[in-house]
Amino acid sequence: MTTSGDIKVDPATEMAAERTMLAWIRTGLALMGFGFVVSKFGLFLQKLAEIKNIHMKVQANQSASVWIGIALVLLGVAVNIAAATRFAGLIRRLHSGEKAKPMRWELAGSVAIIMALIGLGIAGYLLRLK
């Protein structure tokens, strides 16, 4: 057990907290990568239309995919900041002698709701292109 002054902290609890933070960091990075792909989707559609000689309503610089992609990248950044903040707070509480409390679902629930809304936005965007 790690000691912080007179407080003994279970290393398994610290490692579990670190694994949780790393999982959230992976989620944030995946969101940022997905955001980049979505932001370039409009450009892909425009180039595909040029190759196939199809007239499409989408201009690369006016595309909703750019804004959806930016939203996803920013969501990924926010998830990583929240993960680091929550991890630091948990470690601080553990080393001050407080017991580890189960994490609330606010972060996961918020990300799930935002992703659902962005997914609906992407679906609407694709239907509009049809």
N, C-alpha and C positions, 0 to 999 in steps of 0.2 A: 504494500500500500504506500502511496505517495503521501508525504506529510507536508502540510502547509502550516507552519507554526506548530500548534498542538492538534490540528485537524488532520485526520487520516482520510485520504481520498482513495476509493477503490479504483485501481487502474482499469478494471473492466468497464466501469462506468465512463471513465474518460475516453477509453477507446471506442465505446459504443457511440458516444457523442461525436467523436471524430468521424466515425464511419457514416453517421447520419449527415454530418456537414458535407462530407465528400460526395455523398449521393445527391445532395441538393446542388452542389457545384456541377456535377455531371449533368443534372437537369438544366441548370442555367446555361451551360455550354451548348447543350443540345438545342435549346431554344434559340440561342444566338446563331448557331449554324443553320437551323431551319429558317430563321428570319432572313438570313443572307440568301438562301435558295429561293424563298418566296419573293424577295425583293427583285431578284433577277428573272423571275418567271415572266413578267411583262415583256422584258427585252427578248426572251426566248420566243414568246408568241409572235412578236413583231418580226423577228428574223425568219421564223417558220413561215409566216404569211408572205414575206418577200420571196422566199425560195419557192413556195407553192403557188405564187401569184394570186393570193387570196386577199380580198379587201376585208380588213378587220377594223372595228371601232377603236381599238386600243393604240395609243401612242405610248412609247416607252417612258417618256417624261411625264405623262398624265395618268399613268397606270395606278390603280388602287393597290396593286401588288407591292409597289414600293413602300407605301404607307403601312400596309399590313406587315411587311418585312421589318420595317423600322420598329413597329410596335413589338414584334416578337424579340428583336434584338434588345430593346430596352427592358422588356419583361425578363429576359435572361440575365441582364445586368442587375436588375432589382432582386431577382431570386438569389444571385450570388452574394449581394450585399446583405440581404436578410439572413442568409445561411451563416455568413461570417459573424454577423451581429449576434444571432441567437447562440452560436457556439461559444463566443466570448462571454456572453452573459451566463450561460450554463456553467462554464468552467469557473468563472468568478464566484458564482453561488456555491458550487461544490467546495471550492477552496476556502470559503467563508464559513463553512460548516452547515449550510442549508442542505436539506435532502433534495435529490433530483426529483423534480415533478415531471409527470408525463407532458410532452409537448402538446400544445393545443393544435388543432387542425387548421388554424387560420391561414398559414402560409400555403399548405397543400390545397385547401379549399379555394383560396383566392386564385391560385395558379390554375386550378381546374376550371373555375368559372370563366376566367379571362381566356383560357385556351378554347373553351366551348364557344365563346362569343367570337373569337378570331376565326375559328373553324366555320361558324355560320357566315361570317364576312367573306371568307374565301369561297364557300359554296355559292353565295349570292353573286360574287364576282364572276365565277366560272359560268353560272347560269346566264349572266348578262352577256357573256361572250358567245354563247351558243347561237 
